[in-house]
Amino acid sequence: DGRTKSYILTKITHKGWSKNTQEFQLDTKTYKDDNIIQGTKYGYVIQSVDKYGLVSLPSNEAEITFPKGSSLSK
């Protein structure tokens, strides 16, 4: 959408029954997560922000887990 000026990315780290969330303000459509631990499940939710500061509804959570022993290329 051309009205989007920035994004809010929420990273959710799932550890057993608990969740830890971090929020990032982004000015681009890309994000590289260099803080990944093998065997940990992560979720990501994105929201767009327009020039008036109005925030969209959150996206569905995208989840990913890198199994222990897998190759994490940087």
PDB file of N, CA, C, O and CB in Angstrom:
ATOM      1  N   ASP A   1       0.853  -1.179   0.000  1.00  0.00           N
ATOM      2  CA  ASP A   1       0.000   0.000   0.000  1.00  0.00           C
ATOM      3  C   ASP A   1       0.895   1.236   0.000  1.00  0.00           C
ATOM      4  O   ASP A   1       1.804   1.338   0.824  1.00  0.00           O
ATOM      5  CB  ASP A   1      -0.969   0.001   1.230  1.00  0.00           C
ATOM      6  N   GLY A   2       0.654   2.161  -0.896  1.00  0.00           N
ATOM      7  CA  GLY A   2       1.464   3.353  -1.023  1.00  0.00           C
ATOM      8  C   GLY A   2       1.373   4.296   0.156  1.00  0.00           C
ATOM      9  O   GLY A   2       2.201   5.198   0.278  1.00  0.00           O
ATOM     10  N   ARG A   3       0.393   4.119   1.031  1.00  0.00           N
ATOM     11  CA  ARG A   3       0.247   4.987   2.202  1.00  0.00           C
ATOM     12  C   ARG A   3       1.193   4.609   3.337  1.00  0.00           C
ATOM     13  O   ARG A   3       1.376   5.378   4.280  1.00  0.00           O
ATOM     14  CB  ARG A   3      -1.180   4.942   2.701  1.00  0.00           C
ATOM     15  N   THR A   4       1.791   3.429   3.246  1.00  0.00           N
ATOM     16  CA  THR A   4       2.674   2.938   4.305  1.00  0.00           C
ATOM     17  C   THR A   4       3.982   3.716   4.317  1.00  0.00           C
ATOM     18  O   THR A   4       4.632   3.872   3.283  1.00  0.00           O
ATOM     19  CB  THR A   4       2.951   1.436   4.126  1.00  0.00           C
ATOM     20  N   LYS A   5       4.364   4.202   5.495  1.00  0.00           N
ATOM     21  CA  LYS A   5       5.611   4.948   5.664  1.00  0.00           C
ATOM     22  C   LYS A   5       6.632   4.183   6.505  1.00  0.00           C
ATOM     23  O   LYS A   5       7.834   4.404   6.365  1.00  0.00           O
ATOM     24  CB  LYS A   5       5.328   6.297   6.304  1.00  0.00           C
ATOM     25  N   SER A   6       6.169   3.291   7.370  1.00  0.00           N
ATOM     26  CA  SER A   6       7.078   2.483   8.183  1.00  0.00           C
ATOM     27  C   SER A   6       6.343   1.228   8.642  1.00  0.00           C
ATOM     28  O   SER A   6       5.167   1.032   8.337  1.00  0.00           O
ATOM     29  CB  SER A   6       7.613   3.295   9.407  1.00  0.00           C
ATOM     30  N   TYR A   7       7.054   0.389   9.374  1.00  0.00           N
ATOM     31  CA  TYR A   7       6.505  -0.892   9.817  1.00  0.00           C
ATOM     32  C   TYR A   7       6.862  -1.124  11.278  1.00  0.00           C
ATOM     33  O   TYR A   7       7.861  -0.608  11.778  1.00  0.00           O
ATOM     34  CB  TYR A   7       7.030  -2.052   8.939  1.00  0.00           C
ATOM     35  N   ILE A   8       6.037  -1.902  11.946  1.00  0.00           N
ATOM     36  CA  ILE A   8       6.329  -2.388  13.287  1.00  0.00           C
ATOM     37  C   ILE A   8       6.425  -3.901  13.174  1.00  0.00           C
ATOM     38  O   ILE A   8       5.463  -4.565  12.788  1.00  0.00           O
ATOM     39  CB  ILE A   8       5.229  -1.941  14.341  1.00  0.00           C
ATOM     40  N   LEU A   9       7.588  -4.440  13.510  1.00  0.00           N
ATOM     41  CA  LEU A   9       7.804  -5.878  13.491  1.00  0.00           C
ATOM     42  C   LEU A   9       7.865  -6.361  14.928  1.00  0.00           C
ATOM     43  O   LEU A   9       8.644  -5.846  15.730  1.00  0.00           O
ATOM     44  CB  LEU A   9       9.103  -6.250  12.713  1.00  0.00           C
ATOM     45  N   THR A  10       7.053  -7.341  15.250  1.00  0.00           N
ATOM     46  CA  THR A  10       7.099  -7.952  16.580  1.00  0.00           C
ATOM     47  C   THR A  10       7.697  -9.340  16.437  1.00  0.00           C
ATOM     48  O   THR A  10       7.181 -10.177  15.695  1.00  0.00           O
ATOM     49  CB  THR A  10       5.675  -8.015  17.238  1.00  0.00           C
ATOM     50  N   LYS A  11       8.793  -9.580  17.155  1.00  0.00           N
ATOM     51  CA  LYS A  11       9.447 -10.889  17.179  1.00  0.00           C
ATOM     52  C   LYS A  11       9.034 -11.587  18.465  1.00  0.00           C
ATOM     53  O   LYS A  11       9.169 -11.031  19.555  1.00  0.00           O
ATOM     54  CB  LYS A  11      11.013 -10.759  17.079  1.00  0.00           C
ATOM     55  N   ILE A  12       8.530 -12.809  18.330  1.00  0.00           N
ATOM     56  CA  ILE A  12       8.072 -13.591  19.484  1.00  0.00           C
ATOM     57  C   ILE A  12       8.972 -14.812  19.613  1.00  0.00           C
ATOM     58  O   ILE A  12       9.031 -15.643  18.707  1.00  0.00           O
ATOM     59  CB  ILE A  12       6.563 -14.014  19.334  1.00  0.00           C
ATOM     60  N   THR A  13       9.668 -14.920  20.732  1.00  0.00           N
ATOM     61  CA  THR A  13      10.527 -16.064  20.987  1.00  0.00           C
ATOM     62  C   THR A  13       9.772 -17.004  21.912  1.00  0.00           C
ATOM     63  O   THR A  13       9.431 -16.639  23.037  1.00  0.00           O
ATOM     64  CB  THR A  13      11.899 -15.630  21.606  1.00  0.00           C
ATOM     65  N   HIS A  14       9.511 -18.217  21.433  1.00  0.00           N
ATOM     66  CA  HIS A  14       8.771 -19.218  22.204  1.00  0.00           C
ATOM     67  C   HIS A  14       9.776 -20.114  22.922  1.00  0.00           C
ATOM     68  O   HIS A  14      10.589 -20.782  22.285  1.00  0.00           O
ATOM     69  CB  HIS A  14       7.823 -20.063  21.280  1.00  0.00           C
ATOM     70  N   LYS A  15       9.713 -20.123  24.248  1.00  0.00           N
ATOM     71  CA  LYS A  15      10.579 -20.988  25.049  1.00  0.00           C
ATOM     72  C   LYS A  15       9.696 -21.779  25.997  1.00  0.00           C
ATOM     73  O   LYS A  15       9.259 -21.278  27.033  1.00  0.00           O
ATOM     74  CB  LYS A  15      11.658 -20.160  25.837  1.00  0.00           C
ATOM     75  N   GLY A  16       9.441 -23.024  25.623  1.00  0.00           N
ATOM     76  CA  GLY A  16       8.541 -23.841  26.432  1.00  0.00           C
ATOM     77  C   GLY A  16       7.156 -23.219  26.458  1.00  0.00           C
ATOM     78  O   GLY A  16       6.556 -22.987  25.408  1.00  0.00           O
ATOM     79  N   TRP A  17       6.651 -22.950  27.643  1.00  0.00           N
ATOM     80  CA  TRP A  17       5.318 -22.369  27.785  1.00  0.00           C
ATOM     81  C   TRP A  17       5.343 -20.840  27.799  1.00  0.00           C
ATOM     82  O   TRP A  17       4.291 -20.200  27.804  1.00  0.00           O
ATOM     83  CB  TRP A  17       4.667 -22.878  29.054  1.00  0.00           C
ATOM     84  N   SER A  18       6.528 -20.264  27.806  1.00  0.00           N
ATOM     85  CA  SER A  18       6.614 -18.801  27.891  1.00  0.00           C
ATOM     86  C   SER A  18       6.929 -18.187  26.527  1.00  0.00           C
ATOM     87  O   SER A  18       7.410 -18.857  25.614  1.00  0.00           O
ATOM     88  CB  SER A  18       7.685 -18.386  28.915  1.00  0.00           C
ATOM     89  N   LYS A  19       6.642 -16.896  26.423  1.00  0.00           N
ATOM     90  CA  LYS A  19       6.914 -16.134  25.210  1.00  0.00           C
ATOM     91  C   LYS A  19       7.613 -14.836  25.602  1.00  0.00           C
ATOM     92  O   LYS A  19       7.270 -14.208  26.603  1.00  0.00           O
ATOM     93  CB  LYS A  19       5.600 -15.846  24.414  1.00  0.00           C
ATOM     94  N   ASN A  20       8.588 -14.451  24.803  1.00  0.00           N
ATOM     95  CA  ASN A  20       9.260 -13.170  24.974  1.00  0.00           C
ATOM     96  C   ASN A  20       9.040 -12.381  23.688  1.00  0.00           C
ATOM     97  O   ASN A  20       9.263 -12.907  22.598  1.00  0.00           O
ATOM     98  CB  ASN A  20      10.799 -13.351  25.292  1.00  0.00           C
ATOM     99  N   THR A  21       8.606 -11.133  23.800  1.00  0.00           N
ATOM    100  CA  THR A  21       8.374 -10.339  22.599  1.00  0.00           C
ATOM    101  C   THR A  21       9.317  -9.144  22.555  1.00  0.00           C
ATOM    102  O   THR A  21       9.658  -8.550  23.578  1.00  0.00           O
ATOM    103  CB  THR A  21       6.916  -9.868  22.538  1.00  0.00           C
ATOM    104  N   GLN A  22       9.725  -8.815  21.333  1.00  0.00           N
ATOM    105  CA  GLN A  22      10.532  -7.627  21.063  1.00  0.00           C
ATOM    106  C   GLN A  22       9.865  -6.891  19.908  1.00  0.00           C
ATOM    107  O   GLN A  22       9.345  -7.521  18.987  1.00  0.00           O
ATOM    108  CB  GLN A  22      12.035  -7.997  20.727  1.00  0.00           C
ATOM    109  N   GLU A  23       9.877  -5.579  19.953  1.00  0.00           N
ATOM    110  CA  GLU A  23       9.256  -4.782  18.901  1.00  0.00           C
ATOM    111  C   GLU A  23      10.323  -3.929  18.225  1.00  0.00           C
ATOM    112  O   GLU A  23      11.165  -3.326  18.889  1.00  0.00           O
ATOM    113  CB  GLU A  23       8.117  -3.892  19.474  1.00  0.00           C
ATOM    114  N   PHE A  24      10.275  -3.886  16.892  1.00  0.00           N
ATOM    115  CA  PHE A  24      11.241  -3.133  16.109  1.00  0.00           C
ATOM    116  C   PHE A  24      10.508  -2.181  15.180  1.00  0.00           C
ATOM    117  O   PHE A  24       9.516  -2.561  14.558  1.00  0.00           O
ATOM    118  CB  PHE A  24      12.159  -4.078  15.309  1.00  0.00           C
ATOM    119  N   GLN A  25      10.987  -0.947  15.081  1.00  0.00           N
ATOM    120  CA  GLN A  25      10.482   0.040  14.120  1.00  0.00           C
ATOM    121  C   GLN A  25      11.346  -0.090  12.872  1.00  0.00           C
ATOM    122  O   GLN A  25      12.571  -0.005  12.962  1.00  0.00           O
ATOM    123  CB  GLN A  25      10.519   1.522  14.708  1.00  0.00           C
ATOM    124  N   LEU A  26      10.735  -0.294  11.715  1.00  0.00           N
ATOM    125  CA  LEU A  26      11.471  -0.474  10.465  1.00  0.00           C
ATOM    126  C   LEU A  26      11.047   0.569   9.443  1.00  0.00           C
ATOM    127  O   LEU A  26       9.872   0.922   9.341  1.00  0.00           O
ATOM    128  CB  LEU A  26      11.251  -1.887   9.904  1.00  0.00           C
ATOM    129  N   ASP A  27      12.014   1.050   8.697  1.00  0.00           N
ATOM    130  CA  ASP A  27      11.718   1.981   7.607  1.00  0.00           C
ATOM    131  C   ASP A  27      11.774   1.294   6.249  1.00  0.00           C
ATOM    132  O   ASP A  27      11.500   1.923   5.227  1.00  0.00           O
ATOM    133  CB  ASP A  27      12.693   3.152   7.634  1.00  0.00           C
ATOM    134  N   THR A  28      12.126   0.007   6.224  1.00  0.00           N
ATOM    135  CA  THR A  28      12.218  -0.751   4.977  1.00  0.00           C
ATOM    136  C   THR A  28      11.352  -1.999   5.071  1.00  0.00           C
ATOM    137  O   THR A  28      10.857  -2.346   6.143  1.00  0.00           O
ATOM    138  CB  THR A  28      13.686  -1.131   4.668  1.00  0.00           C
ATOM    139  N   LYS A  29      11.177  -2.666   3.938  1.00  0.00           N
ATOM    140  CA  LYS A  29      10.360  -3.883   3.890  1.00  0.00           C
ATOM    141  C   LYS A  29      11.165  -5.128   4.229  1.00  0.00           C
ATOM    142  O   LYS A  29      10.624  -6.233   4.206  1.00  0.00           O
ATOM    143  CB  LYS A  29       9.735  -4.040   2.517  1.00  0.00           C
ATOM    144  N   THR A  30      12.441  -4.971   4.541  1.00  0.00           N
ATOM    145  CA  THR A  30      13.281  -6.131   4.834  1.00  0.00           C
ATOM    146  C   THR A  30      13.784  -6.084   6.272  1.00  0.00           C
ATOM    147  O   THR A  30      13.942  -5.017   6.865  1.00  0.00           O
ATOM    148  CB  THR A  30      14.465  -6.198   3.861  1.00  0.00           C
ATOM    149  N   TYR A  31      14.031  -7.272   6.809  1.00  0.00           N
ATOM    150  CA  TYR A  31      14.567  -7.401   8.163  1.00  0.00           C
ATOM    151  C   TYR A  31      15.417  -8.665   8.194  1.00  0.00           C
ATOM    152  O   TYR A  31      14.956  -9.732   7.788  1.00  0.00           O
ATOM    153  CB  TYR A  31      13.418  -7.452   9.246  1.00  0.00           C
ATOM    154  N   LYS A  32      16.635  -8.556   8.666  1.00  0.00           N
ATOM    155  CA  LYS A  32      17.519  -9.704   8.820  1.00  0.00           C
ATOM    156  C   LYS A  32      17.713  -9.953  10.300  1.00  0.00           C
ATOM    157  O   LYS A  32      18.221  -9.094  11.020  1.00  0.00           O
ATOM    158  CB  LYS A  32      18.883  -9.477   8.105  1.00  0.00           C
ATOM    159  N   ASP A  33      17.313 -11.116  10.748  1.00  0.00           N
ATOM    160  CA  ASP A  33      17.420 -11.474  12.161  1.00  0.00           C
ATOM    161  C   ASP A  33      18.707 -12.249  12.376  1.00  0.00           C
ATOM    162  O   ASP A  33      18.808 -13.413  11.987  1.00  0.00           O
ATOM    163  CB  ASP A  33      16.192 -12.305  12.627  1.00  0.00           C
ATOM    164  N   ASP A  34      19.686 -11.613  12.989  1.00  0.00           N
ATOM    165  CA  ASP A  34      20.974 -12.250  13.264  1.00  0.00           C
ATOM    166  C   ASP A  34      21.032 -12.868  14.652  1.00  0.00           C
ATOM    167  O   ASP A  34      22.078 -13.379  15.052  1.00  0.00           O
ATOM    168  CB  ASP A  34      22.090 -11.245  13.113  1.00  0.00           C
ATOM    169  N   ASN A  35      19.932 -12.834  15.393  1.00  0.00           N
ATOM    170  CA  ASN A  35      19.911 -13.335  16.757  1.00  0.00           C
ATOM    171  C   ASN A  35      18.997 -14.560  16.839  1.00  0.00           C
ATOM    172  O   ASN A  35      17.928 -14.518  17.447  1.00  0.00           O
ATOM    173  CB  ASN A  35      19.443 -12.232  17.740  1.00  0.00           C
ATOM    174  N   ILE A  36      19.444 -15.651  16.210  1.00  0.00           N
ATOM    175  CA  ILE A  36      18.661 -16.885  16.145  1.00  0.00           C
ATOM    176  C   ILE A  36      19.414 -17.983  16.887  1.00  0.00           C
ATOM    177  O   ILE A  36      20.624 -18.133  16.721  1.00  0.00           O
ATOM    178  CB  ILE A  36      18.385 -17.303  14.665  1.00  0.00           C
ATOM    179  N   ILE A  37      18.707 -18.737  17.694  1.00  0.00           N
ATOM    180  CA  ILE A  37      19.287 -19.866  18.420  1.00  0.00           C
ATOM    181  C   ILE A  37      18.658 -21.149  17.885  1.00  0.00           C
ATOM    182  O   ILE A  37      17.434 -21.265  17.814  1.00  0.00           O
ATOM    183  CB  ILE A  37      19.060 -19.727  19.969  1.00  0.00           C
ATOM    184  N   GLN A  38      19.494 -22.107  17.511  1.00  0.00           N
ATOM    185  CA  GLN A  38      18.985 -23.371  16.985  1.00  0.00           C
ATOM    186  C   GLN A  38      18.096 -24.057  18.018  1.00  0.00           C
ATOM    187  O   GLN A  38      18.376 -24.034  19.217  1.00  0.00           O
ATOM    188  CB  GLN A  38      20.147 -24.298  16.578  1.00  0.00           C
ATOM    189  N   GLY A  39      17.026 -24.663  17.528  1.00  0.00           N
ATOM    190  CA  GLY A  39      16.102 -25.386  18.395  1.00  0.00           C
ATOM    191  C   GLY A  39      15.058 -24.504  19.051  1.00  0.00           C
ATOM    192  O   GLY A  39      14.228 -24.998  19.815  1.00  0.00           O
ATOM    193  N   THR A  40      15.081 -23.208  18.771  1.00  0.00           N
ATOM    194  CA  THR A  40      14.122 -22.263  19.345  1.00  0.00           C
ATOM    195  C   THR A  40      13.096 -21.884  18.293  1.00  0.00           C
ATOM    196  O   THR A  40      13.437 -21.703  17.124  1.00  0.00           O
ATOM    197  CB  THR A  40      14.840 -21.000  19.888  1.00  0.00           C
ATOM    198  N   LYS A  41      11.856 -21.765  18.699  1.00  0.00           N
ATOM    199  CA  LYS A  41      10.767 -21.387  17.798  1.00  0.00           C
ATOM    200  C   LYS A  41      10.562 -19.875  17.864  1.00  0.00           C
ATOM    201  O   LYS A  41      10.501 -19.287  18.944  1.00  0.00           O
ATOM    202  CB  LYS A  41       9.451 -22.140  18.165  1.00  0.00           C
ATOM    203  N   TYR A  42      10.458 -19.258  16.682  1.00  0.00           N
ATOM    204  CA  TYR A  42      10.258 -17.811  16.591  1.00  0.00           C
ATOM    205  C   TYR A  42       8.994 -17.514  15.796  1.00  0.00           C
ATOM    206  O   TYR A  42       8.627 -18.249  14.879  1.00  0.00           O
ATOM    207  CB  TYR A  42      11.482 -17.124  15.937  1.00  0.00           C
ATOM    208  N   GLY A  43       8.345 -16.431  16.165  1.00  0.00           N
ATOM    209  CA  GLY A  43       7.188 -15.950  15.420  1.00  0.00           C
ATOM    210  C   GLY A  43       7.402 -14.486  15.082  1.00  0.00           C
ATOM    211  O   GLY A  43       8.059 -13.752  15.820  1.00  0.00           O
ATOM    212  N   TYR A  44       6.838 -14.072  13.956  1.00  0.00           N
ATOM    213  CA  TYR A  44       6.969 -12.679  13.518  1.00  0.00           C
ATOM    214  C   TYR A  44       5.606 -12.158  13.096  1.00  0.00           C
ATOM    215  O   TYR A  44       4.863 -12.829  12.381  1.00  0.00           O
ATOM    216  CB  TYR A  44       7.989 -12.551  12.350  1.00  0.00           C
ATOM    217  N   VAL A  45       5.286 -10.950  13.550  1.00  0.00           N
ATOM    218  CA  VAL A  45       4.034 -10.271  13.189  1.00  0.00           C
ATOM    219  C   VAL A  45       4.416  -8.882  12.690  1.00  0.00           C
ATOM    220  O   VAL A  45       5.274  -8.218  13.271  1.00  0.00           O
ATOM    221  CB  VAL A  45       3.022 -10.191  14.419  1.00  0.00           C
ATOM    222  N   ILE A  46       3.772  -8.449  11.609  1.00  0.00           N
ATOM    223  CA  ILE A  46       4.091  -7.143  11.027  1.00  0.00           C
ATOM    224  C   ILE A  46       2.844  -6.266  10.987  1.00  0.00           C
ATOM    225  O   ILE A  46       1.732  -6.749  10.771  1.00  0.00           O
ATOM    226  CB  ILE A  46       4.680  -7.306   9.605  1.00  0.00           C
ATOM    227  N   GLN A  47       3.047  -4.981  11.199  1.00  0.00           N
ATOM    228  CA  GLN A  47       1.988  -3.979  11.061  1.00  0.00           C
ATOM    229  C   GLN A  47       2.556  -2.811  10.272  1.00  0.00           C
ATOM    230  O   GLN A  47       3.740  -2.495  10.390  1.00  0.00           O
ATOM    231  CB  GLN A  47       1.445  -3.507  12.462  1.00  0.00           C
ATOM    232  N   SER A  48       1.723  -2.175   9.473  1.00  0.00           N
ATOM    233  CA  SER A  48       2.174  -0.997   8.742  1.00  0.00           C
ATOM    234  C   SER A  48       1.703   0.260   9.460  1.00  0.00           C
ATOM    235  O   SER A  48       0.700   0.250  10.173  1.00  0.00           O
ATOM    236  CB  SER A  48       1.656  -1.018   7.285  1.00  0.00           C
ATOM    237  N   VAL A  49       2.451   1.344   9.253  1.00  0.00           N
ATOM    238  CA  VAL A  49       2.139   2.637   9.860  1.00  0.00           C
ATOM    239  C   VAL A  49       2.085   3.662   8.727  1.00  0.00           C
ATOM    240  O   VAL A  49       3.009   3.742   7.918  1.00  0.00           O
ATOM    241  CB  VAL A  49       3.207   3.043  10.963  1.00  0.00           C
ATOM    242  N   ASP A  50       0.997   4.453   8.668  1.00  0.00           N
ATOM    243  CA  ASP A  50       0.894   5.460   7.609  1.00  0.00           C
ATOM    244  C   ASP A  50       1.456   6.804   8.072  1.00  0.00           C
ATOM    245  O   ASP A  50       1.922   6.928   9.205  1.00  0.00           O
ATOM    246  CB  ASP A  50      -0.571   5.626   7.169  1.00  0.00           C
ATOM    247  N   LYS A  51       1.411   7.802   7.199  1.00  0.00           N
ATOM    248  CA  LYS A  51       2.021   9.098   7.508  1.00  0.00           C
ATOM    249  C   LYS A  51       1.357   9.818   8.669  1.00  0.00           C
ATOM    250  O   LYS A  51       1.935  10.748   9.230  1.00  0.00           O
ATOM    251  CB  LYS A  51       1.981   9.977   6.298  1.00  0.00           C
ATOM    252  N   TYR A  52       0.148   9.401   9.039  1.00  0.00           N
ATOM    253  CA  TYR A  52      -0.551  10.004  10.174  1.00  0.00           C
ATOM    254  C   TYR A  52      -0.312   9.236  11.478  1.00  0.00           C
ATOM    255  O   TYR A  52      -0.817   9.618  12.533  1.00  0.00           O
ATOM    256  CB  TYR A  52      -2.045  10.071   9.886  1.00  0.00           C
ATOM    257  N   GLY A  53       0.456   8.162  11.395  1.00  0.00           N
ATOM    258  CA  GLY A  53       0.731   7.356  12.576  1.00  0.00           C
ATOM    259  C   GLY A  53      -0.313   6.294  12.849  1.00  0.00           C
ATOM    260  O   GLY A  53      -0.276   5.636  13.889  1.00  0.00           O
ATOM    261  N   LEU A  54      -1.254   6.120  11.914  1.00  0.00           N
ATOM    262  CA  LEU A  54      -2.270   5.080  12.080  1.00  0.00           C
ATOM    263  C   LEU A  54      -1.642   3.715  11.818  1.00  0.00           C
ATOM    264  O   LEU A  54      -0.944   3.523  10.823  1.00  0.00           O
ATOM    265  CB  LEU A  54      -3.478   5.322  11.127  1.00  0.00           C
ATOM    266  N   VAL A  55      -1.895   2.775  12.716  1.00  0.00           N
ATOM    267  CA  VAL A  55      -1.288   1.447  12.649  1.00  0.00           C
ATOM    268  C   VAL A  55      -2.328   0.443  12.158  1.00  0.00           C
ATOM    269  O   VAL A  55      -3.469   0.445  12.619  1.00  0.00           O
ATOM    270  CB  VAL A  55      -0.722   1.020  14.037  1.00  0.00           C
ATOM    271  N   SER A  56      -1.923  -0.415  11.217  1.00  0.00           N
ATOM    272  CA  SER A  56      -2.818  -1.427  10.674  1.00  0.00           C
ATOM    273  C   SER A  56      -3.062  -2.541  11.694  1.00  0.00           C
ATOM    274  O   SER A  56      -2.401  -2.606  12.730  1.00  0.00           O
ATOM    275  CB  SER A  56      -2.240  -2.008   9.377  1.00  0.00           C
ATOM    276  N   LEU A  57      -4.000  -3.395  11.389  1.00  0.00           N
ATOM    277  CA  LEU A  57      -4.190  -4.610  12.173  1.00  0.00           C
ATOM    278  C   LEU A  57      -2.956  -5.484  11.994  1.00  0.00           C
ATOM    279  O   LEU A  57      -2.307  -5.414  10.950  1.00  0.00           O
ATOM    280  CB  LEU A  57      -5.492  -5.372  11.745  1.00  0.00           C
ATOM    281  N   PRO A  58      -2.618  -6.296  12.971  1.00  0.00           N
ATOM    282  CA  PRO A  58      -1.435  -7.155  12.834  1.00  0.00           C
ATOM    283  C   PRO A  58      -1.671  -8.277  11.827  1.00  0.00           C
ATOM    284  O   PRO A  58      -2.793  -8.750  11.648  1.00  0.00           O
ATOM    285  CB  PRO A  58      -1.049  -7.749  14.193  1.00  0.00           C
ATOM    286  N   SER A  59      -0.584  -8.691  11.175  1.00  0.00           N
ATOM    287  CA  SER A  59      -0.650  -9.843  10.272  1.00  0.00           C
ATOM    288  C   SER A  59      -0.820 -11.113  11.097  1.00  0.00           C
ATOM    289  O   SER A  59      -0.724 -11.085  12.324  1.00  0.00           O
ATOM    290  CB  SER A  59       0.626  -9.932   9.379  1.00  0.00           C
ATOM    291  N   ASN A  60      -1.071 -12.212  10.419  1.00  0.00           N
ATOM    292  CA  ASN A  60      -1.019 -13.505  11.088  1.00  0.00           C
ATOM    293  C   ASN A  60       0.431 -13.766  11.477  1.00  0.00           C
ATOM    294  O   ASN A  60       1.346 -13.295  10.803  1.00  0.00           O
ATOM    295  CB  ASN A  60      -1.583 -14.651  10.173  1.00  0.00           C
ATOM    296  N   GLU A  61       0.645 -14.502  12.542  1.00  0.00           N
ATOM    297  CA  GLU A  61       1.995 -14.803  12.991  1.00  0.00           C
ATOM    298  C   GLU A  61       2.640 -15.823  12.061  1.00  0.00           C
ATOM    299  O   GLU A  61       2.085 -16.896  11.823  1.00  0.00           O
ATOM    300  CB  GLU A  61       1.983 -15.323  14.437  1.00  0.00           C
ATOM    301  N   ALA A  62       3.819 -15.483  11.535  1.00  0.00           N
ATOM    302  CA  ALA A  62       4.623 -16.424  10.751  1.00  0.00           C
ATOM    303  C   ALA A  62       5.606 -17.070  11.720  1.00  0.00           C
ATOM    304  O   ALA A  62       6.332 -16.370  12.427  1.00  0.00           O
ATOM    305  CB  ALA A  62       5.376 -15.705   9.545  1.00  0.00           C
ATOM    306  N   GLU A  63       5.635 -18.406  11.757  1.00  0.00           N
ATOM    307  CA  GLU A  63       6.489 -19.108  12.711  1.00  0.00           C
ATOM    308  C   GLU A  63       7.585 -19.878  11.996  1.00  0.00           C
ATOM    309  O   GLU A  63       7.388 -20.395  10.897  1.00  0.00           O
ATOM    310  CB  GLU A  63       5.662 -20.056  13.574  1.00  0.00           C
ATOM    311  N   ILE A  64       8.743 -19.944  12.641  1.00  0.00           N
ATOM    312  CA  ILE A  64       9.865 -20.707  12.091  1.00  0.00           C
ATOM    313  C   ILE A  64      10.679 -21.283  13.240  1.00  0.00           C
ATOM    314  O   ILE A  64      10.840 -20.642  14.278  1.00  0.00           O
ATOM    315  CB  ILE A  64      10.756 -19.818  11.173  1.00  0.00           C
ATOM    316  N   THR A  65      11.192 -22.498  13.051  1.00  0.00           N
ATOM    317  CA  THR A  65      12.088 -23.132  13.998  1.00  0.00           C
ATOM    318  C   THR A  65      13.259 -23.698  13.223  1.00  0.00           C
ATOM    319  O   THR A  65      13.059 -24.427  12.251  1.00  0.00           O
ATOM    320  CB  THR A  65      11.365 -24.236  14.817  1.00  0.00           C
ATOM    321  N   PHE A  66      14.480 -23.380  13.631  1.00  0.00           N
ATOM    322  CA  PHE A  66      15.653 -23.997  13.057  1.00  0.00           C
ATOM    323  C   PHE A  66      16.038 -25.152  13.964  1.00  0.00           C
ATOM    324  O   PHE A  66      16.450 -24.934  15.103  1.00  0.00           O
ATOM    325  CB  PHE A  66      16.824 -22.974  12.892  1.00  0.00           C
ATOM    326  N   PRO A  67      15.908 -26.387  13.470  1.00  0.00           N
ATOM    327  CA  PRO A  67      16.206 -27.535  14.327  1.00  0.00           C
ATOM    328  C   PRO A  67      17.668 -27.526  14.779  1.00  0.00           C
ATOM    329  O   PRO A  67      18.540 -27.003  14.085  1.00  0.00           O
ATOM    330  CB  PRO A  67      15.893 -28.843  13.589  1.00  0.00           C
ATOM    331  N   LYS A  68      17.916 -28.106  15.937  1.00  0.00           N
ATOM    332  CA  LYS A  68      19.285 -28.222  16.429  1.00  0.00           C
ATOM    333  C   LYS A  68      20.105 -29.012  15.410  1.00  0.00           C
ATOM    334  O   LYS A  68      19.642 -30.012  14.861  1.00  0.00           O
ATOM    335  CB  LYS A  68      19.324 -28.909  17.835  1.00  0.00           C
ATOM    336  N   GLY A  69      21.324 -28.546  15.170  1.00  0.00           N
ATOM    337  CA  GLY A  69      22.202 -29.224  14.222  1.00  0.00           C
ATOM    338  C   GLY A  69      22.017 -28.755  12.791  1.00  0.00           C
ATOM    339  O   GLY A  69      22.751 -29.193  11.906  1.00  0.00           O
ATOM    340  N   SER A  70      21.044 -27.865  12.536  1.00  0.00           N
ATOM    341  CA  SER A  70      20.873 -27.354  11.177  1.00  0.00           C
ATOM    342  C   SER A  70      21.878 -26.247  10.907  1.00  0.00           C
ATOM    343  O   SER A  70      22.445 -25.664  11.831  1.00  0.00           O
ATOM    344  CB  SER A  70      19.438 -26.840  10.961  1.00  0.00           C
ATOM    345  N   SER A  71      22.085 -25.972   9.646  1.00  0.00           N
ATOM    346  CA  SER A  71      23.049 -24.941   9.259  1.00  0.00           C
ATOM    347  C   SER A  71      22.363 -23.601   9.174  1.00  0.00           C
ATOM    348  O   SER A  71      21.374 -23.447   8.457  1.00  0.00           O
ATOM    349  CB  SER A  71      23.716 -25.282   7.921  1.00  0.00           C
ATOM    350  N   LEU A  72      22.880 -22.632   9.898  1.00  0.00           N
ATOM    351  CA  LEU A  72      22.360 -21.270   9.836  1.00  0.00           C
ATOM    352  C   LEU A  72      23.378 -20.435   9.070  1.00  0.00           C
ATOM    353  O   LEU A  72      24.428 -20.083   9.607  1.00  0.00           O
ATOM    354  CB  LEU A  72      22.093 -20.679  11.276  1.00  0.00           C
ATOM    355  N   SER A  73      23.072 -20.123   7.828  1.00  0.00           N
ATOM    356  CA  SER A  73      24.006 -19.305   7.057  1.00  0.00           C
ATOM    357  C   SER A  73      23.732 -17.835   7.339  1.00  0.00           C
ATOM    358  O   SER A  73      22.578 -17.435   7.496  1.00  0.00           O
ATOM    359  CB  SER A  73      23.891 -19.606   5.536  1.00  0.00           C
ATOM    360  N   LYS A  74      24.783 -17.034   7.403  1.00  0.00           N
ATOM    361  CA  LYS A  74      24.652 -15.616   7.695  1.00  0.00           C
ATOM    362  C   LYS A  74      25.019 -14.809   6.492  1.00  0.00           C
ATOM    363  O   LYS A  74      24.973 -13.580   6.535  1.00  0.00           O
ATOM    364  CB  LYS A  74      25.510 -15.217   8.877  1.00  0.00           C
TER     365      LYS A  74
END
